[in-house]
């Protein structure tokens, strides 16, 4: 359907300066091709007879004399090409019309525009009784005839819009004609007169093979109206500039046998208008369907009667030519002033023979009650002229002066002669005619004076009526606007009330959902608390039993003393997240960093990366003590803040291996030998690097850039990261993983479990961690093996 709207876009207003007048051979065919698409998109009237089985509907042989005398044809054109048939779906079903409009057999369709300039309307109908050639002549003469009528806006119009002047007229042989008209129209009060500048393109050779009927292109005539601006027609101060876009086409439906002028004619029109002046679009579009049908009826009435007027004018012209010196040309086209040949001839004779006085009788396009009396007087004068110029009249001596040769003296005639009597009768007849002429002239002058006075009174009454109508329409408009404003306010209140109800409903649903979520989380926490209490009780029981058994031996006493003195963070601290109330009374509590860090520094990574010497000494002595007693520290476990220590130790482990590969003495870093790390509920970056690592790098002679590169490299030692989805510090641990660990096979793995800021408590989660540890320790890379006594150091 976009093809139709693209074609309609060619009717949008144009500047005449943008029209390629030097290349109309390319411009006109493009416009006319799109006009064919538009015309073929309009559906035919419903309920017709298919072309293959149709016959003429009209039985009368005489042509129609008015629109009521036309026959609504049931003949329908044959199907078009599929592409154009598909476009007819855009128009939908016909608009419902009133009884008078529906009786004309015309169907009106409406289609929304896609360019925000209003809806499109189309009209289609098929008629019999008005031949194609006569119809075509009427369409060609509609605007030119209105040009010849002088008067106010729209004077002489056929369908509401009349021509004021023709600005351009160009013809392209074999293609069509381009004209520019300045048009005007007077709408009912209180609206101002409108003017339209239209680019009019006409052609009778514009259809293509897409419109063929029975293998040939039928006779047709296309009129395309495009709004435009022309330098010779600036806006007039007393008029409002409007726009209308339209295409109109008549197309013969050939029936094969019979007179071609009795064939049905399909009439199609597509239009859209904007009268300007700020009139709301809905008010314009509301009456369009009935208006375009009524305008069509006006045109049909005029077109049907047009031929009769022309024939009458031709007959009168022939009769008059026998009595005047003007030669008659049978091929001459009659102008509107010559449609009544007798009246035109009389007007000419008055001007020629009465001189100065006769100039008052020059023909004008006016209508008055005195026209009948003037016509009768003029006809009497014409009869006198015929009498004096008749070939069968009496022989007159041309040297004898008469009143008709500008002399008023008496004729020197002999009373006893026949000529004297004849001339006397002629003089008496001419005196009578002169008296009648003077009487008619005086009557005409008095009629003009009375008409002038009458016109002034009528103009005053018309102005008063116009003011009353204007005031009435203004009050009606203000009333309608008040109703619209009240309706808009009412609809706004209803909308706000509906939105408020929706908001309240959504707020209630949100509160209920949050309540259910918190209730669910509370149930989970209660279960976790119960499980933790049970585990703490079991651990305390086992711890008591172990301490009791170890305390009975000397070696056990040493182990308990070492545990009591070491393996704990060195700096006192308040209880951290999740510690209380589960570990109430289990203090004192410790931390791994000497001072606290602000949230801002945590998120920006501006906290220190240096591990306190106390922490490194604690780790070194603990590892050396375990290793010296026959054990082996193979991994590190860190929780919360302790994950920063684990990350720093794993980084130091990689630095030791890198220095050892270069042959550097790493005895000071011997304790940094770990196979994996377990990080639970990680803390914010960066890792805490042991002080001995930077010192060893510097002692190895590495430059500052090389040291920074090694320290910035991500940790490749295998690590298992547990992140709690309900952990409020989840973001911190994720930042540490993303910035400092290589995640992938054989390196770091990350698990996101449904838990808060605490160790995993579900058995399957602990099993997952244990299987991962065994997998790392048992991969057989020769670096570390699993044996009895191997331990992990918890941070």
C-alpha positions in Angstrom: 0.0 0.0 0.0 3.0 2.3 0.3 3.0 2.6 -3.5 -0.3 4.4 -3.4 0.8 6.9 -0.8 4.1 7.5 -2.7 2.0 8.2 -5.8 -0.3 10.6 -3.8 2.8 12.5 -2.7 3.2 13.9 -6.2 0.1 16.1 -5.5 1.7 18.0 -2.6 2.1 21.8 -3.1 4.9 23.0 -5.3 6.7 26.2 -6.2 6.2 27.0 -9.9 9.9 27.9 -10.0 10.6 24.2 -9.2 8.6 22.9 -12.2 11.1 22.1 -15.0 9.3 24.1 -17.8 12.2 23.3 -20.1 11.8 19.6 -19.6 8.1 19.0 -19.5 8.6 15.9 -21.7 9.9 14.1 -18.6 7.9 15.9 -15.9 4.4 15.4 -17.2 4.7 11.6 -17.9 5.9 11.0 -14.4 3.0 12.9 -12.8 0.4 11.3 -15.1 1.8 7.8 -14.5 1.3 8.3 -10.7 -2.2 9.7 -11.4 -3.0 6.5 -13.3 -2.0 4.5 -10.2 -4.2 6.7 -8.0 -7.2 6.5 -10.3 -6.9 2.7 -10.6 -6.7 2.3 -6.8 -10.3 3.6 -6.4 -12.8 0.7 -6.2 -15.7 0.6 -8.6 -19.3 1.1 -7.3 -20.5 -2.1 -5.6 -23.1 -4.5 -7.0 -22.4 -4.1 -10.7 -22.4 -6.6 -13.6 -19.0 -8.0 -14.6 -17.7 -6.7 -17.9 -17.8 -10.1 -19.7 -21.6 -10.5 -19.2 -22.7 -6.8 -19.1 -24.9 -4.9 -21.5 -25.9 -1.3 -21.8 -28.3 -0.3 -19.0 -29.9 2.7 -20.8 -32.7 2.0 -23.3 -33.4 5.6 -24.4 -31.7 6.7 -27.6 -31.8 10.5 -26.8 -28.9 11.9 -24.6 -29.7 13.1 -21.1 -30.6 16.7 -20.5 -29.8 16.8 -16.8 -28.2 14.7 -14.1 -31.6 13.2 -13.2 -32.0 12.1 -16.8 -28.7 10.1 -16.7 -28.8 6.4 -16.3 -26.9 4.7 -13.4 -25.0 2.1 -15.4 -24.5 -1.5 -14.0 -21.6 -2.1 -16.3 -18.2 -2.5 -14.6 -14.8 -2.2 -16.1 -12.8 -5.5 -16.5 -10.3 -6.3 -13.8 -7.0 -4.4 -13.8 -3.5 -5.7 -13.3 -3.1 -7.5 -9.9 -0.8 -4.8 -8.6 -3.5 -2.1 -9.1 -6.3 -4.3 -7.9 -4.5 -4.9 -4.6 -4.3 -1.1 -4.0 -8.2 -0.9 -3.9 -8.1 -2.5 -0.4 -6.6 0.7 0.9 -10.0 2.5 0.5 -12.1 0.0 2.5 -15.8 0.1 2.3 -17.9 3.0 0.8 -18.9 5.9 3.2 -22.6 5.9 4.1 -24.4 8.7 2.3 -27.8 10.4 2.6 -30.7 9.2 0.5 -30.4 12.1 -2.0 -26.7 11.4 -2.5 -27.1 7.7 -2.6 -29.7 8.0 -5.4 -27.1 9.4 -7.7 -25.3 6.0 -7.9 -22.0 7.5 -6.8 -19.8 5.8 -4.2 -17.5 7.8 -1.8 -14.5 6.3 0.0 -12.3 7.6 2.7 -8.6 6.8 3.4 -6.4 8.1 6.2 -3.3 10.0 4.9 0.1 9.0 6.1 1.7 12.5 5.8 -0.3 14.2 8.6 -2.0 16.5 6.1 -5.5 15.0 6.4 -7.6 12.2 4.9 -8.1 11.4 1.2 -11.6 11.1 -0.3 -12.5 9.4 -3.6 -15.6 9.1 -5.7 -16.5 6.6 -8.4 -19.5 6.1 -10.6 -20.5 4.8 -14.0 -23.1 6.7 -16.1 -24.9 6.3 -19.4 -26.6 9.1 -21.3 -23.8 11.6 -21.5 -21.3 10.6 -24.3 -17.6 10.6 -23.8 -16.8 13.3 -26.2 -19.4 15.7 -24.8 -18.2 14.9 -21.3 -14.6 15.6 -22.3 -15.5 19.0 -23.9 -17.3 20.0 -20.7 -14.3 19.2 -18.5 -12.0 21.2 -20.8 -14.3 24.2 -20.7 -15.1 24.4 -17.0 -12.4 26.8 -15.9 -12.1 28.8 -19.2 -15.8 29.7 -19.1 -15.6 30.9 -15.5 -12.7 33.2 -16.5 -15.0 35.1 -18.9 -17.4 36.0 -16.1 -16.5 39.2 -14.2 -17.6 39.6 -10.7 -16.8 38.7 -7.1 -14.9 35.6 -5.8 -16.1 32.4 -7.5 -18.4 34.3 -9.9 -19.4 32.1 -12.9 -18.3 28.8 -11.2 -19.7 25.5 -12.1 -18.8 23.5 -9.0 -18.1 26.2 -6.4 -14.6 27.4 -7.6 -14.3 29.9 -10.4 -11.4 31.0 -12.5 -10.0 34.6 -12.1 -7.0 34.4 -14.5 -4.8 32.0 -16.3 -1.1 32.4 -15.5 0.5 29.7 -17.6 -0.5 27.7 -20.7 2.0 25.1 -22.1 1.3 22.1 -24.4 3.6 19.1 -24.9 2.6 17.3 -28.1 1.6 13.7 -27.6 1.7 14.1 -23.8 -0.7 16.7 -22.4 -1.2 20.3 -21.4 0.1 22.2 -18.3 -1.8 25.3 -17.1 -1.7 27.5 -14.0 -5.0 29.1 -12.9 -5.7 31.6 -10.2 -9.1 30.5 -8.8 -11.4 31.8 -6.1 -14.5 30.7 -4.1 -17.0 32.3 -1.8 -18.1 30.1 1.0 -21.1 30.7 3.2 -20.6 33.4 6.0 -18.9 34.2 8.2 -15.9 32.7 6.4 -13.7 34.9 4.2 -13.4 34.3 0.4 -10.7 31.8 -0.6 -8.2 31.8 -3.4 -6.4 28.8 -4.9 -3.4 28.7 -7.2 -3.5 25.4 -9.0 -1.2 23.7 -11.4 -3.6 21.9 -13.9 -2.3 19.0 -16.0 -4.6 17.4 -18.5 -4.1 14.6 -20.9 -6.1 12.1 -23.0 -3.1 9.8 -23.7 -1.8 9.1 -20.2 -3.1 5.5 -19.5 -0.8 2.5 -20.0 -1.2 -1.2 -20.7 -2.2 -1.6 -17.0 -5.6 -0.1 -17.9 -6.2 -2.0 -21.1 -9.8 -3.2 -21.9 -10.2 -6.0 -24.5 -6.6 -5.6 -25.6 -6.7 -1.8 -26.2 -6.5 1.3 -24.1 -10.0 2.9 -23.8 -10.7 6.6 -24.5 -10.0 8.7 -21.4 -9.3 12.2 -20.1 -7.3 12.9 -17.0 -7.2 16.2 -15.0 -4.5 16.5 -12.2 -4.7 19.5 -9.9 -1.6 20.4 -7.8 -1.4 23.4 -5.4 1.4 25.7 -6.3 2.8 29.2 -5.7 3.3 31.5 -8.7 5.3 34.8 -8.7 2.5 36.5 -10.7 -0.2 35.7 -8.1 0.9 36.9 -4.7 -1.6 36.4 -1.8 -4.6 38.9 -2.0 -5.3 40.9 1.1 -9.0 40.2 1.2 -8.7 36.5 0.6 -7.4 33.4 2.5 -5.0 31.2 0.5 -6.3 27.6 0.4 -5.0 24.3 -1.1 -6.7 21.4 -2.8 -5.1 18.3 -4.4 -7.0 16.1 -6.8 -7.1 13.9 -9.8 -10.2 13.4 -11.9 -10.6 11.0 -14.8 -13.3 9.9 -17.2 -12.8 6.5 -18.9 -14.9 4.9 -21.6 -16.0 1.3 -21.0 -16.3 0.0 -24.6 -19.2 -2.3 -25.3 -18.3 -3.5 -28.8 -21.4 -2.8 -30.8 -23.5 0.3 -31.2 -22.7 4.0 -31.2 -19.5 4.7 -29.2 -21.1 7.8 -27.7 -23.7 5.5 -25.9 -21.0 3.5 -24.2 -20.9 3.8 -20.3 -18.4 6.3 -18.9 -16.6 5.6 -15.6 -16.0 8.8 -13.6 -13.3 8.7 -10.9 -12.1 11.5 -8.6 -9.6 11.6 -5.7 -9.2 14.7 -3.6 -8.0 16.3 -0.4 -8.4 20.0 0.5 -7.3 22.6 3.1 -9.3 25.8 2.9 -6.8 27.6 5.2 -7.7 30.1 7.8 -7.3 27.8 10.8 -10.6 25.9 10.3 -10.3 22.6 12.2 -9.7 19.6 10.0 -12.5 17.5 11.4 -15.0 20.3 10.5 -13.6 20.3 6.9 -13.7 16.5 6.5 -17.1 16.1 8.1 -19.1 17.3 5.1 -16.7 16.3 2.3 -18.6 13.1 1.2 -21.9 14.8 0.6 -20.2 17.9 -0.9 -18.3 16.1 -3.6 -21.5 14.3 -4.7 -23.5 17.5 -4.8 -20.7 19.2 -6.8 -20.7 16.3 -9.2 -24.5 16.7 -9.7 -24.0 20.4 -10.5 -21.3 19.6 -13.1 -23.6 16.9 -14.7 -26.5 19.3 -14.9 -24.3 21.9 -16.6 -22.6 19.4 -18.9 -25.9 17.8 -20.1 -27.4 21.2 -20.9 -24.2 22.6 -22.5 -24.7 21.1 -25.9 -28.2 22.4 -26.2 -27.0 26.0 -25.4 -24.2 25.7 -28.0 -26.7 24.5 -30.7 -29.2 27.2 -29.9 -26.4 29.8 -30.2 -25.3 28.5 -33.5 -28.9 28.6 -34.9 -29.4 32.1 -33.8 -26.1 33.1 -35.3 -27.1 31.7 -38.7 -30.4 33.6 -38.7 -28.7 36.9 -37.6 -26.0 36.6 -40.3 -28.6 36.9 -43.0 -29.5 40.4 -41.8 -26.0 41.8 -40.9 -22.9 42.5 -42.8 -20.9 40.1 -40.7 -19.9 36.8 -42.5 -20.9 33.6 -40.8 -18.2 31.0 -40.0 -19.8 27.6 -39.3 -16.6 26.3 -37.6 -16.3 29.2 -35.1 -16.5 28.4 -31.4 -19.1 30.6 -29.5 -18.0 32.4 -26.4 -20.4 32.7 -23.4 -21.6 36.1 -24.6 -22.5 34.5 -28.0 -24.4 31.5 -26.7 -27.5 33.5 -27.4 -26.8 34.6 -30.9 -29.8 36.9 -31.2 -29.0 38.9 -28.1 -25.4 39.4 -29.2 -26.4 40.6 -32.6 -28.9 43.1 -31.2 -26.3 44.5 -28.8 -23.9 45.0 -31.7 -26.4 46.8 -33.8 -27.3 49.2 -31.0 -23.7 50.2 -30.5 -23.2 50.7 -34.3 -26.3 52.8 -35.0 -27.0 54.9 -31.9 -23.6 56.4 -31.3 -23.0 57.9 -27.9 -26.5 57.1 -26.6 -26.2 53.5 -27.8 -23.1 53.0 -25.6 -25.4 52.7 -22.6 -26.7 49.4 -24.2 -23.4 47.7 -24.4 -23.7 44.1 -23.2 -22.6 43.4 -19.6 -22.7 40.3 -17.4 -25.5 41.5 -15.1 -28.8 40.2 -14.0 -31.7 42.6 -13.3 -35.4 42.8 -13.6 -35.2 45.3 -16.4 -33.6 42.9 -18.9 -36.9 41.9 -20.4 -38.0 45.4 -21.2 -34.6 46.2 -22.7 -34.6 43.1 -24.9 -38.0 44.0 -26.2 -37.0 47.5 -27.1 -33.8 46.3 -28.7 -35.8 43.8 -30.8 -38.1 46.5 -32.0 -35.1 48.6 -33.1 -33.7 45.6 -34.9 -37.0 45.1 -36.7 -36.8 48.7 -37.9 -33.3 48.2 -39.2 -34.4 45.1 -41.1 -37.2 47.1 -42.7 -35.0 49.8 -43.9 -32.4 47.4 -45.3 -34.8 44.9 -46.8 -34.1 44.1 -50.5 -37.9 44.2 -51.3 -38.4 47.8 -50.1 -39.2 50.8 -52.2 -36.5 52.3 -54.4 -34.9 55.3 -52.7 -32.8 58.1 -54.2 -29.6 58.0 -52.2 -29.0 61.7 -52.9 -32.2 62.7 -51.1 -31.3 63.4 -47.4 -33.3 61.3 -44.9 -33.2 61.2 -41.0 -31.3 57.9 -41.3 -28.4 59.9 -43.0 -28.1 62.4 -40.2 -30.5 65.0 -41.6 -33.7 66.4 -40.0 -34.9 68.6 -42.9 -38.1 67.9 -44.8 -37.8 66.1 -48.1 -38.7 68.1 -51.3 -41.3 65.7 -52.6 -44.3 66.3 -54.9 -47.6 65.6 -53.2 -49.2 64.0 -56.2 -46.5 61.4 -56.9 -46.4 57.8 -55.6 -42.9 58.3 -54.3 -44.0 61.2 -52.1 -46.6 59.0 -50.4 -44.1 56.2 -49.9 -41.5 58.4 -48.5 -44.1 60.1 -46.3 -45.0 56.7 -44.8 -41.4 55.9 -44.3 -40.8 59.2 -42.5 -43.9 58.7 -40.3 -42.7 55.1 -39.5 -39.2 56.4 -38.6 -40.6 59.1 -36.4 -42.7 56.5 -34.5 -39.7 54.3 -34.2 -37.6 57.2 -32.9 -40.2 58.0 -30.4 -40.3 54.4 -29.2 -36.6 54.4 -29.0 -36.5 57.5 -26.9 -39.3 56.1 -24.7 -37.3 52.8 -24.3 -34.2 54.8 -23.5 -35.9 56.9 -20.8 -37.5 53.7 -19.4 -34.2 52.0 -19.4 -32.5 54.9 -17.6 -35.2 55.0 -15.0 -34.9 51.3 -14.6 -31.2 51.6 -14.1 -31.7 54.3 -11.5 -34.3 52.2 -9.7 -32.1 49.2 -10.0 -29.2 51.1 -8.5 -31.3 52.2 -5.5 -32.6 48.7 -5.2 -29.1 47.3 -5.3 -28.0 49.7 -2.5 -30.8 48.6 -0.3 -30.2 45.0 -1.1 -26.5 45.4 -0.4 -27.4 47.1 3.0 -29.8 44.3 3.8 -27.2 41.7 2.6 -24.6 43.3 4.9 -26.9 43.3 7.8 -27.9 39.7 7.1 -24.2 38.8 6.8 -23.4 40.4 10.1 -26.3 38.5 11.7 -25.1 35.3 10.2 -21.5 36.0 11.1 -22.5 36.7 14.7 -24.7 33.6 14.8 -21.9 31.5 13.3 -19.4 33.0 15.8 -21.7 32.2 18.7 -22.2 28.7 17.3 -18.4 28.3 16.9 -17.7 29.5 20.4 -20.4 27.2 21.8 -18.9 24.3 19.9 -15.5 25.2 21.2 -16.8 25.4 24.7 -18.4 22.0 24.4 -15.1 20.6 23.0 -13.1 22.2 25.8 -15.5 20.8 28.4 -15.4 17.4 26.7 -11.6 17.6 26.7 -11.5 18.5 30.4 -13.9 15.7 31.2 -11.8 13.2 29.2 -8.7 14.5 30.9 -10.3 14.1 34.4 -11.4 10.6 33.4 -7.9 9.7 32.2 -6.2 11.1 35.3 -8.7 9.2 37.5 -8.1 6.0 35.5 -4.3 6.5 35.7 -4.6 7.1 39.5 -6.6 3.9 39.9 -4.0 2.0 37.8 -1.2 3.5 39.9 -3.0 2.6 43.2 -3.6 -0.9 41.8 0.0 -1.3 40.7 1.2 0.1 44.1 -0.9 -2.4 46.0 0.3 -5.2 43.8 3.9 -4.1 44.2 3.5 -3.9 48.0 1.9 -7.4 48.0 4.7 -8.7 45.9 7.4 -7.2 48.1 5.6 -8.5 51.1 5.6 -12.0 49.7 9.3 -11.7 48.7 10.3 -10.6 52.1 8.2 -13.3 53.7 9.9 -15.9 51.5 13.4 -14.5 52.3 12.5 -14.5 56.0 11.5 -18.1 55.8 14.8 -18.9 54.0 16.8 -16.9 56.7 15.0 -18.7 59.5 15.9 -22.1 57.9 19.5 -20.9 57.5 19.6 -19.7 61.0 18.3 -23.0 62.3 20.8 -24.9 60.2 23.7 -22.6 61.3 22.7 -23.0 65.0 22.7 -26.7 64.5 26.1 -26.7 62.8 27.5 -24.3 65.4 26.3 -26.7 68.1 27.9 -29.6 66.4 31.2 -27.7 65.8 31.3 -26.6 69.4 30.7 -30.2 70.5 33.4 -31.5 68.3 35.7 -28.7 69.2 35.2 -29.4 72.9 36.0 -33.1 72.3 39.1 -32.3 70.3 40.4 -29.8 72.9 39.8 -32.4 75.6 41.7 -35.1 73.8 44.6 -32.8 72.7 45.0 -31.3 76.1 45.9 -34.7 77.5 49.2 -34.8 75.5 52.2 -32.5 75.5 52.1 -32.2 71.7 48.4 -31.4 71.8 49.1 -28.6 74.3 51.6 -27.1 71.9 49.1 -27.3 69.0 46.4 -25.6 71.0 48.8 -22.9 72.1 49.8 -22.3 68.4 46.2 -22.1 67.3 45.4 -19.7 70.1 48.4 -17.5 69.3 48.2 -17.6 65.5 46.1 -18.1 62.3 43.9 -15.1 63.3 43.7 -11.6 61.8 46.0 -9.2 63.7 43.8 -6.1 64.0 40.8 -5.6 66.4 37.5 -4.9 64.7 33.8 -4.5 65.3 31.6 -7.4 64.1 31.2 -7.4 60.3 28.1 -8.1 58.1 26.2 -11.2 59.1 28.3 -11.9 62.3 25.7 -10.9 64.8 23.5 -12.3 66.3 24.8 -15.8 65.3 28.3 -15.2 66.8 27.1 -13.2 69.8 29.7 -13.7 72.6 32.3 -15.2 70.3 34.6 -12.2 70.3 37.1 -10.6 70.2 36.6 -9.9 66.5 39.6 -9.2 64.1 40.2 -7.8 60.6 42.9 -8.1 58.0 43.4 -4.4 57.4 44.8 -1.8 59.7 42.2 0.9 58.9 38.7 1.0 57.5 37.9 2.2 53.9 35.1 4.4 52.7 32.5 3.1 50.2 33.6 5.7 47.7 37.2 4.4 47.8 36.0 0.8 47.5 34.0 1.6 44.3 36.7 3.6 42.7 39.5 1.1 43.6 41.5 3.8 45.4 42.1 1.8 48.6 45.6 0.6 49.4 47.1 -2.5 47.7 49.8 -3.0 50.3 49.5 -5.9 52.8 50.4 -5.0 56.3 53.8 -6.6 57.5 51.9 -8.1 60.4 49.6 -10.0 58.1 52.5 -11.3 56.0 54.5 -12.4 59.1 51.4 -14.2 60.4 50.9 -16.1 57.1 54.7 -16.9 56.7 55.1 -18.2 60.3 51.8 -20.3 60.0 52.9 -21.8 56.7 56.4 -22.6 57.9 55.1 -24.1 61.2 52.7 -26.4 59.3 55.3 -27.4 56.8 57.9 -28.0 59.5 55.7 -30.5 61.3 55.3 -32.7 58.2 52.2 -31.0 56.8 51.8 -29.0 53.6 49.8 -25.9 52.9 48.3 -26.4 49.4 45.5 -23.8 49.3 44.0 -20.7 50.7 40.5 -20.0 51.8 39.3 -16.4 52.2 36.0 -15.0 53.4 34.9 -11.3 52.9 37.9 -9.1 53.7 40.1 -12.2 53.8 39.6 -12.6 50.0 41.8 -9.5 49.4 44.6 -11.3 51.4 44.0 -14.6 49.4 44.2 -12.6 46.1 47.5 -10.9 47.2 49.1 -14.2 48.3 48.1 -15.9 45.0 49.5 -13.0 43.1 52.7 -13.2 45.1 52.8 -17.0 44.3 52.8 -16.2 40.6 55.5 -13.5 41.1 57.8 -16.0 43.0 57.4 -18.5 40.1 58.2 -15.8 37.5 61.4 -14.8 39.4 62.5 -18.4 39.9 62.2 -19.0 36.1 64.7 -16.1 35.6 67.1 -17.6 38.1 66.6 -15.0 40.8 67.0 -16.0 44.5 63.4 -16.4 45.9 64.2 -17.9 49.3 62.5 -14.9 50.9 59.3 -15.9 49.1 59.6 -19.6 49.7 56.3 -19.7 51.7 54.3 -18.4 48.7 53.7 -21.8 47.1 49.9 -22.5 46.8 48.0 -24.7 44.4 44.6 -23.0 44.6 42.4 -20.4 46.4 38.8 -20.4 47.6 37.2 -17.0 47.7 33.8 -16.7 49.5 31.8 -13.5 49.3 34.7 -11.5 47.9 35.6 -8.0 49.0 36.5 -4.9 46.9 39.7 -4.6 44.8 42.7 -4.3 44.8 44.4 -7.4 46.2 46.7 -6.9 49.2 50.3 -7.7 47.9 52.8 -8.9 50.5 55.6 -6.3 51.0 58.3 -8.9 50.3 57.1 -9.3 46.7 57.7 -5.7 45.4 61.1 -5.8 47.3 62.1 -9.0 45.5 61.1 -7.5 42.2 63.2 -4.4 42.8 66.2 -6.5 44.1 66.0 -8.5 40.8 66.8 -5.3 38.9 63.4 -4.9 37.2 62.4 -1.5 35.9 59.4 0.3 37.2 57.4 -0.4 33.9 58.2 -4.1 34.0 57.2 -4.3 37.7 53.9 -2.6 37.0 53.2 -4.9 34.0 53.8 -8.0 36.2 51.7 -6.7 39.1 48.9 -5.7 36.8 48.6 -9.1 35.1 45.5 -11.1 36.1 45.9 -14.0 38.5 46.1 -17.4 36.7 46.3 -19.7 39.8 43.0 -21.7 40.0 40.5 -20.1 42.2 36.9 -21.0 43.2 34.7 -17.9 43.8 31.4 -18.0 45.6 29.1 -15.0 45.1 25.9 -14.7 47.1 22.9 -13.3 45.1 21.5 -11.8 48.2 24.8 -10.5 49.4 24.7 -6.7 49.7 28.5 -6.7 49.0 28.1 -8.8 45.8 29.2 -5.8 43.7 32.5 -5.6 45.5 33.4 -9.3 45.1 32.4 -9.1 41.4 34.7 -6.1 40.8 37.6 -8.1 42.4 36.9 -11.1 40.1 36.5 -9.0 36.9 39.6 -6.9 37.5 42.2 -9.4 38.9 41.3 -13.0 38.0 41.4 -14.9 34.7 38.1 -16.8 34.5 38.2 -19.9 32.4 39.0 -23.6 32.2 42.0 -24.4 34.5 41.8 -21.0 36.1 39.1 -19.3 38.0 35.5 -20.5 38.2 32.6 -18.4 39.6 29.4 -19.7 41.3 26.4 -17.4 42.0 24.3 -19.1 44.8 21.2 -18.1 46.6 22.7 -16.9 49.8 23.7 -13.8 51.8 27.1 -12.7 53.2 28.1 -16.1 54.8 29.8 -19.4 54.0 27.8 -21.9 51.9 25.6 -24.1 54.1 23.9 -26.5 51.6 25.6 -30.0 51.4 25.5 -30.0 47.6 27.4 -26.7 47.5 30.0 -28.0 49.9 30.3 -31.1 47.7 30.8 -28.9 44.6 33.6 -27.0 46.3 35.3 -30.3 47.5 35.1 -31.9 44.0 36.7 -28.8 42.5 39.5 -28.9 45.0 40.2 -32.6 44.4 40.1 -32.0 40.7 42.8 -29.2 41.0 45.0 -31.2 43.3 44.8 -34.4 41.4 45.4 -33.1 37.9 49.0 -34.4 38.0 51.0 -31.4 36.8 53.9 -32.4 39.1 53.6 -29.2 41.1 51.7 -30.6 44.1 50.2 -33.9 45.1 47.6 -34.9 47.6 48.8 -36.6 50.6 47.7 -37.1 54.1 48.4 -34.0 56.2 47.9 -31.5 53.4 46.1 -28.4 54.7 44.4 -25.3 53.5 45.1 -22.0 55.2 41.9 -20.0 56.0 41.9 -16.2 55.9 
